[in-house]
Amino acid sequence: MKNLLEELRDKRVLLLGLGREGLSSYRWLRKAFPEKKLGIADGNPEVKQKLGDDKNLQFHLGEKYLDSINSYDVIFKSPGISLKDYACSNREKITSQTDLFLRYYGRQTIGVTGTKGKSTTSSLIAHILKTNGKEVVLLGNIGIPAFDRLDEIAEDTVVVFEMSAHQLEYVYHSPKVAVLLNIFPEHLDHFKTFEAYQAAKLNITKFLSDGDWLVTSENLLEKFSGMKPEVCVYEKGSNIEPDKLLLKGRHNLNNVKAAILAVKPFGVDEVSALKAAASFKPLPHRLEYVGNYGGIHFYNDSISTIPESAVAALGAIDKVDTLILGGFDRGLDFSKLIDYVAAHPVSNLIFTGPAGKKMIAEFRANHDIASALFEVANLEEAFDIIAKVTPKGGVCLLSPAAASYDEFHNFEHRGDTFKALAKQLQ
């Protein structure tokens, strides 16, 4: 990264967005250049308070913060900043932590993306590598900005980088091993169209070359005909016995198969990888068993923000008696979920938030739905119904198929609230 710092020494640098990654970029730049003038652009004027009394900053805050882009040579864009409505004539000056990291460390990196399953798969890959004696650093969308872990990376370190579509939107390099799990409509508020979202996801593969690996789904294989890297389809992988895994569900079985293929180029064979995978525990908020409270078994799948993930959760648990759906409405199509519930009945469906209001109307319009339907104002109100309608020994699942921003800060906040309410039942 020393060469990069020399490139930046005389450049006008703008940090576009001051969230977790933006602050990480600020710390990295300020450590290298204590007196350098830096630009900070963000729609939220309050972010200025995060940086104390640094006198070498030029702030561009508020509604027209994107206008500052034209005044700088290098733009460090944070993942949360959308440029869908901004006409940028010189896109090449926009970079990111992800792109710069791949530029310098891509040859020792396994990159993992997908609409769903990327956190579980990234953490599983890191677990397999560590169990088999490899030096590993896990970073990225999992909650750890790449530049925060630079000091821990040596030449023989394997980096596992979870990559969101937001992080991949402006990249011009690929990792040594690219894992692309799936692509479903998501984050259309940021990308405007599914095609733009899909293009961002596919960027993880765009710069792969001879000697690189692509691990992907059979459903996506047609997008990669004629590619130079070795292409591995994880559905055609190992014959794994699901009962030997702590991870449950067909989708997690595929995550395990993808992980086993991903570690192969770094010297971990299939038998060793599978043995390590058997001891991997599910991450919080992902089909997490909360416990038995008030005679009801509770499962927290708050990470479920699209209909496909709710379908996967229903398929992973033997029998769900009460399902909680809804949240922030991003205009998703819920027909697959409705069709699944029509074919695999759930006794009670509880809906919340704007997405829940939309869903309950669509469920009511489908005459094949035999479930009892309830609309509530919030999760607290949902628990009044759960206690009344869920049988003793039955299962209540939170798998909302919608984002959490109507009522919560994020899906973790929603899941933690669900768990706290469940534990209050007697």
C-alpha positions as CSV (number, residue, x, y, z in Angstrom):
1,M,0.0,0.0,0.0
2,K,3.1,2.3,0.2
3,N,2.9,2.9,-3.6
4,L,-0.8,3.9,-3.2
5,L,0.1,6.4,-0.5
6,E,2.7,8.0,-2.7
7,E,0.1,8.3,-5.5
8,L,-2.2,10.1,-3.1
9,R,0.4,12.4,-1.6
10,D,-0.2,15.3,-4.0
11,K,-3.8,14.4,-4.9
12,R,-7.0,16.2,-3.8
13,V,-8.8,13.4,-1.9
14,L,-12.5,13.4,-1.0
15,L,-14.1,10.9,1.5
16,L,-17.7,10.5,0.2
17,G,-19.7,9.2,3.1
18,L,-18.6,9.1,6.7
19,G,-20.1,5.9,8.0
20,R,-18.1,3.0,9.3
21,E,-16.0,2.5,6.2
22,G,-15.6,6.3,5.6
23,L,-14.2,6.7,9.2
24,S,-11.9,3.8,8.6
25,S,-10.5,5.5,5.4
26,Y,-10.2,8.8,7.3
27,R,-8.1,7.1,10.0
28,W,-5.9,5.4,7.5
29,L,-5.3,8.6,5.5
30,R,-4.7,10.7,8.6
31,K,-2.2,8.3,9.9
32,A,-0.2,8.5,6.7
33,F,-0.7,12.3,6.2
34,P,-1.2,14.1,9.5
35,E,-1.4,17.5,7.9
36,K,-3.0,16.7,4.5
37,K,-6.1,18.6,3.4
38,L,-9.0,16.2,3.0
39,G,-12.5,16.7,1.8
40,I,-15.5,15.2,3.6
41,A,-18.9,14.9,1.8
42,D,-22.0,13.6,3.4
43,G,-25.7,14.3,3.3
44,N,-25.9,14.3,7.1
45,P,-24.5,17.6,8.5
46,E,-24.1,16.0,11.9
47,V,-21.2,13.8,10.8
48,K,-18.8,16.7,11.4
49,Q,-19.0,15.9,15.1
50,K,-17.3,12.5,14.5
51,L,-14.0,14.1,13.6
52,G,-13.3,16.4,16.5
53,D,-11.2,19.5,15.8
54,D,-9.2,18.4,12.8
55,K,-8.4,21.7,11.1
56,N,-7.3,20.2,7.8
57,L,-10.7,19.2,6.6
58,Q,-13.0,20.8,4.0
59,F,-16.7,19.8,4.7
60,H,-19.4,19.4,2.0
61,L,-22.5,18.6,3.9
62,G,-26.2,18.5,3.4
63,E,-28.5,18.2,0.4
64,K,-26.0,19.1,-2.4
65,Y,-23.0,17.2,-1.0
66,L,-22.5,15.3,-4.2
67,D,-21.6,18.5,-6.1
68,S,-18.2,18.4,-4.4
69,I,-17.1,15.4,-6.4
70,N,-15.9,17.6,-9.3
71,S,-13.5,19.5,-7.1
72,Y,-11.3,16.4,-6.2
73,D,-8.9,14.1,-7.9
74,V,-9.6,10.9,-6.0
75,I,-13.0,9.9,-4.4
76,F,-13.2,7.3,-1.7
77,K,-16.8,6.3,-2.0
78,S,-18.4,4.6,1.1
79,P,-20.7,1.6,0.3
80,G,-23.9,3.4,1.5
81,I,-23.6,6.3,-0.9
82,S,-25.8,5.9,-4.0
83,L,-24.8,7.7,-7.2
84,K,-27.8,6.3,-9.2
85,D,-29.2,9.9,-9.8
86,Y,-25.8,11.5,-10.2
87,A,-24.3,12.0,-13.7
88,C,-20.6,11.4,-13.2
89,S,-18.5,12.2,-16.3
90,N,-15.2,10.9,-14.8
91,R,-16.2,7.6,-13.1
92,E,-12.6,6.4,-13.1
93,K,-11.6,8.8,-10.2
94,I,-14.1,7.1,-7.9
95,T,-12.6,4.3,-5.9
96,S,-13.2,2.5,-2.6
97,Q,-11.6,0.5,0.1
98,T,-12.7,-2.7,-1.6
99,D,-11.1,-1.9,-5.0
100,L,-7.9,-0.6,-3.5
101,F,-7.6,-3.6,-1.2
102,L,-8.1,-6.0,-4.1
103,R,-5.5,-4.1,-6.1
104,Y,-2.8,-4.9,-3.5
105,Y,-4.1,-8.0,-1.8
106,G,-6.3,-9.7,-4.3
107,R,-3.9,-12.6,-4.9
108,Q,-4.4,-13.8,-1.4
109,T,-8.1,-13.1,-1.1
110,I,-11.2,-15.2,-1.2
111,G,-14.1,-12.8,-2.0
112,V,-17.6,-13.9,-1.1
113,T,-20.8,-12.3,-2.4
114,G,-24.5,-13.1,-2.9
115,T,-27.8,-11.7,-2.0
116,K,-28.1,-14.2,0.8
117,G,-25.7,-16.4,2.6
118,K,-22.5,-14.4,2.2
119,S,-21.9,-13.7,6.0
120,T,-22.4,-17.4,6.9
121,T,-20.2,-18.6,4.0
122,S,-17.5,-16.1,4.6
123,S,-17.4,-17.0,8.3
124,L,-17.4,-20.7,7.5
125,I,-14.5,-20.3,5.0
126,A,-12.5,-18.5,7.7
127,H,-13.4,-21.2,10.2
128,I,-12.3,-24.0,7.8
129,L,-9.0,-22.3,7.0
130,K,-8.2,-21.6,10.7
131,T,-9.1,-25.1,11.7
132,N,-6.6,-26.3,9.1
133,G,-3.7,-24.2,10.4
134,K,-3.9,-21.2,8.0
135,E,-3.4,-17.6,9.1
136,V,-6.7,-16.0,8.3
137,V,-8.2,-12.5,8.4
138,L,-12.0,-12.1,8.0
139,L,-13.1,-8.6,6.9
140,G,-15.5,-6.6,4.8
141,N,-19.3,-6.4,4.9
142,I,-19.2,-8.7,7.9
143,G,-18.7,-5.5,9.8
144,I,-14.9,-4.9,9.6
145,P,-13.6,-2.3,7.1
146,A,-10.7,-3.7,5.1
147,F,-8.3,-0.9,6.1
148,D,-8.8,-1.7,9.8
149,R,-7.0,-5.0,9.4
150,L,-4.1,-4.1,7.2
151,D,-1.5,-4.5,10.0
152,E,-2.6,-8.1,10.5
153,I,-2.0,-9.2,6.9
154,A,1.3,-10.9,6.0
155,E,2.4,-12.6,2.8
156,D,1.0,-16.0,3.8
157,T,-2.2,-14.7,5.3
158,V,-5.4,-15.8,3.6
159,V,-8.0,-12.9,3.5
160,V,-11.7,-13.8,3.5
161,F,-13.5,-10.7,2.3
162,E,-17.4,-10.5,2.4
163,M,-18.5,-8.2,-0.3
164,S,-21.8,-6.5,-0.7
165,A,-23.2,-5.2,-4.0
166,H,-22.5,-1.7,-2.7
167,Q,-18.8,-2.5,-2.2
168,L,-18.5,-4.1,-5.6
169,E,-20.2,-1.3,-7.5
170,Y,-16.9,0.5,-8.2
171,V,-14.2,-2.2,-8.4
172,Y,-11.7,-2.8,-11.2
173,H,-10.0,-5.8,-9.6
174,S,-11.1,-9.3,-8.6
175,P,-10.0,-11.7,-5.8
176,K,-8.0,-14.9,-6.4
177,V,-11.1,-16.9,-5.6
178,A,-14.5,-15.4,-6.2
179,V,-17.6,-16.9,-4.6
180,L,-20.9,-15.8,-6.0
181,L,-23.7,-17.6,-4.2
182,N,-26.9,-16.2,-5.7
183,I,-28.6,-13.1,-7.0
184,F,-32.2,-12.1,-6.1
185,P,-33.9,-8.6,-6.4
186,E,-32.6,-6.6,-3.4
187,H,-31.4,-3.1,-2.5
188,L,-33.4,-1.6,-5.4
189,D,-33.7,1.7,-3.4
190,H,-29.9,2.0,-3.9
191,F,-29.5,0.7,-7.4
192,K,-32.8,1.8,-9.0
193,T,-33.0,-1.4,-11.2
194,F,-32.4,-5.1,-10.7
195,E,-30.1,-5.0,-13.7
196,A,-27.9,-2.4,-12.0
197,Y,-27.8,-4.4,-8.8
198,Q,-26.9,-7.6,-10.7
199,A,-24.1,-5.9,-12.6
200,A,-22.6,-4.8,-9.3
201,K,-22.7,-8.3,-8.0
202,L,-21.1,-9.7,-11.2
203,N,-18.2,-7.2,-10.8
204,I,-16.6,-9.7,-8.4
205,T,-16.0,-11.9,-11.5
206,K,-15.3,-9.3,-14.1
207,F,-11.5,-9.1,-13.6
208,L,-10.7,-12.8,-13.0
209,S,-7.9,-14.3,-15.1
210,D,-6.0,-17.5,-15.8
211,G,-5.3,-19.3,-12.5
212,D,-8.2,-17.7,-10.6
213,W,-11.2,-19.6,-9.3
214,L,-14.9,-18.9,-9.6
215,V,-17.3,-20.8,-7.3
216,T,-20.9,-20.2,-8.2
217,S,-24.4,-21.7,-8.5
218,E,-25.6,-23.8,-11.5
219,N,-28.4,-21.2,-11.9
220,L,-25.8,-18.5,-12.7
221,L,-23.5,-20.6,-14.8
222,E,-24.8,-19.3,-18.2
223,K,-23.4,-15.8,-17.3
224,F,-19.8,-17.1,-17.3
225,S,-19.4,-19.0,-20.6
226,G,-16.0,-18.6,-22.1
227,M,-14.4,-17.2,-18.9
228,K,-10.7,-17.8,-18.2
229,P,-10.7,-18.8,-14.6
230,E,-11.6,-22.3,-13.4
231,V,-15.4,-22.3,-12.8
232,C,-16.7,-24.6,-10.1
233,V,-20.4,-25.3,-9.5
234,Y,-21.1,-25.9,-5.8
235,E,-24.3,-27.9,-6.3
236,K,-22.2,-30.6,-8.0
237,G,-19.8,-30.7,-5.0
238,S,-19.4,-33.1,-2.1
239,N,-22.0,-35.6,-1.0
240,I,-22.4,-34.1,2.5
241,E,-24.5,-35.7,5.2
242,P,-26.7,-32.8,6.5
243,D,-27.1,-34.5,9.9
244,K,-23.4,-34.0,10.6
245,L,-23.7,-30.2,10.2
246,L,-24.9,-27.7,12.8
247,L,-26.1,-25.5,9.9
248,K,-29.6,-26.4,8.9
249,G,-31.5,-26.1,5.6
250,R,-30.7,-26.8,1.9
251,H,-29.4,-23.2,1.4
252,N,-26.8,-23.8,4.2
253,L,-25.9,-27.1,2.6
254,N,-25.1,-25.2,-0.5
255,N,-23.1,-22.6,1.5
256,V,-21.0,-25.5,2.9
257,K,-20.4,-26.9,-0.6
258,A,-19.3,-23.5,-1.8
259,A,-16.9,-23.0,1.2
260,I,-15.3,-26.4,0.6
261,L,-14.6,-25.5,-3.1
262,A,-13.3,-22.0,-2.1
263,V,-10.6,-23.2,0.2
264,K,-9.1,-25.8,-2.2
265,P,-6.8,-23.3,-4.0
266,F,-5.3,-22.5,-0.6
267,G,-4.3,-26.0,0.1
268,V,-7.2,-27.4,2.1
269,D,-8.6,-30.7,0.8
270,E,-12.2,-31.7,0.8
271,V,-12.0,-34.2,3.6
272,S,-10.3,-31.7,5.9
273,A,-12.6,-28.9,4.9
274,L,-15.7,-31.0,5.6
275,K,-14.4,-32.1,9.0
276,A,-13.9,-28.5,10.0
277,A,-17.3,-27.4,8.6
278,A,-19.1,-29.9,10.9
279,S,-18.0,-27.8,14.0
280,F,-19.2,-24.4,12.6
281,K,-22.0,-22.9,14.5
282,P,-24.7,-20.7,12.9
283,L,-24.3,-16.9,13.1
284,P,-26.8,-14.8,15.1
285,H,-30.0,-13.8,13.4
286,R,-29.7,-16.6,10.8
287,L,-32.1,-19.4,11.6
288,E,-30.8,-18.9,15.2
289,Y,-32.6,-21.1,17.7
290,V,-33.6,-18.7,20.6
291,G,-35.0,-21.3,22.9
292,N,-38.3,-22.6,24.4
293,Y,-40.2,-19.9,26.2
294,G,-43.8,-20.2,27.3
295,G,-43.8,-23.7,25.8
296,I,-43.0,-22.3,22.3
297,H,-39.8,-22.9,20.3
298,F,-38.5,-19.6,18.8
299,Y,-36.3,-19.2,15.8
300,N,-34.7,-15.8,14.9
301,D,-34.1,-15.4,11.1
302,S,-34.1,-11.6,11.1
303,I,-31.5,-11.5,8.3
304,S,-34.3,-12.6,6.0
305,T,-35.0,-9.4,4.0
306,I,-36.3,-10.9,0.8
307,P,-39.1,-13.5,0.0
308,E,-36.5,-16.2,-1.1
309,S,-34.8,-16.2,2.3
310,A,-38.2,-16.7,4.1
311,V,-39.0,-19.6,1.8
312,A,-35.5,-21.1,2.6
313,A,-36.1,-20.7,6.3
314,L,-39.6,-22.4,6.1
315,G,-38.0,-25.3,4.2
316,A,-35.2,-25.7,6.8
317,I,-37.5,-26.1,9.9
318,D,-39.8,-29.1,10.0
319,K,-43.0,-27.4,10.9
320,V,-43.6,-23.7,11.6
321,D,-46.9,-22.9,13.4
322,T,-46.5,-19.1,13.5
323,L,-44.5,-17.0,11.0
324,I,-43.8,-13.2,11.4
325,L,-43.5,-11.3,8.2
326,G,-43.1,-7.7,7.1
327,G,-41.1,-4.5,7.7
328,F,-39.9,-1.8,5.4
329,D,-41.5,-1.9,1.9
330,R,-39.0,-1.8,-0.9
331,G,-41.4,-2.9,-3.6
332,L,-40.4,-6.6,-3.8
333,D,-42.5,-9.3,-5.4
334,F,-43.8,-11.7,-2.8
335,S,-45.5,-14.2,-5.1
336,K,-42.9,-16.9,-4.5
337,L,-43.5,-16.7,-0.8
338,I,-47.3,-16.8,-1.2
339,D,-47.0,-19.8,-3.5
340,Y,-44.8,-21.6,-1.1
341,V,-47.2,-21.0,1.9
342,A,-50.1,-22.1,-0.2
343,A,-48.3,-25.4,-0.9
344,H,-46.8,-25.8,2.6
345,P,-49.4,-24.3,5.0
346,V,-48.4,-22.3,8.1
347,S,-51.2,-22.0,10.7
348,N,-50.7,-18.4,11.6
349,L,-49.2,-15.5,9.7
350,I,-48.5,-12.2,11.5
351,F,-47.7,-9.1,9.4
352,T,-46.1,-5.9,10.5
353,G,-44.9,-2.6,8.9
354,P,-45.6,-1.2,5.4
355,A,-44.4,-4.4,3.7
356,G,-46.6,-6.5,6.0
357,K,-49.6,-4.4,5.0
358,K,-48.8,-5.1,1.3
359,M,-48.3,-8.8,2.0
360,I,-51.4,-9.4,3.9
361,A,-53.5,-7.9,1.1
362,E,-51.8,-10.2,-1.4
363,F,-52.2,-13.2,0.9
364,R,-55.9,-12.5,1.4
365,A,-56.3,-12.3,-2.4
366,N,-55.0,-15.9,-2.8
367,H,-57.8,-18.3,-2.0
368,D,-55.4,-21.2,-1.6
369,I,-54.1,-19.7,1.7
370,A,-55.6,-21.5,4.7
371,S,-53.6,-19.6,7.3
372,A,-55.1,-17.3,10.0
373,L,-53.8,-13.8,9.1
374,F,-53.1,-11.1,11.7
375,E,-51.9,-7.5,11.2
376,V,-50.0,-5.8,14.0
377,A,-48.4,-2.4,14.6
378,N,-45.1,-3.7,16.0
379,L,-43.3,-6.8,17.3
380,E,-44.6,-6.2,20.9
381,E,-48.1,-6.5,19.7
382,A,-47.2,-9.6,17.7
383,F,-46.2,-11.4,20.9
384,D,-49.7,-11.0,22.3
385,I,-51.0,-13.0,19.3
386,I,-48.1,-15.5,19.3
387,A,-48.9,-16.5,22.9
388,K,-52.6,-17.1,22.1
389,V,-52.4,-18.9,18.8
390,T,-49.1,-21.0,18.9
391,P,-49.6,-24.4,20.4
392,K,-47.5,-25.7,23.2
393,G,-44.4,-27.4,21.7
394,G,-45.0,-25.4,18.5
395,V,-42.6,-23.2,16.5
396,C,-42.6,-19.5,16.0
397,L,-40.3,-18.2,13.3
398,L,-39.3,-14.6,12.6
399,S,-38.3,-14.6,8.9
400,P,-39.7,-11.2,7.7
401,A,-38.9,-11.3,4.0
402,A,-38.5,-7.5,4.3
403,A,-36.0,-4.9,5.5
404,S,-36.1,-3.7,9.1
405,Y,-35.9,0.1,8.6
406,D,-39.5,0.8,9.3
407,E,-39.1,0.1,13.0
408,F,-35.4,-0.8,13.7
409,H,-31.9,0.4,13.1
410,N,-31.0,-2.8,11.2
411,F,-31.8,-6.5,11.1
412,E,-29.6,-7.1,14.3
413,H,-31.7,-4.7,16.2
414,R,-34.9,-6.4,15.0
415,G,-33.5,-9.9,15.9
416,D,-32.3,-8.8,19.3
417,T,-35.8,-7.3,20.1
418,F,-37.5,-10.5,19.0
419,K,-35.2,-12.6,21.3
420,A,-35.8,-10.3,24.2
421,L,-39.6,-10.4,23.8
422,A,-39.5,-14.2,23.4
423,K,-37.6,-14.6,26.7
424,Q,-40.2,-12.6,28.5
425,L,-42.9,-15.3,27.9
426,Q,-43.6,-17.5,30.8
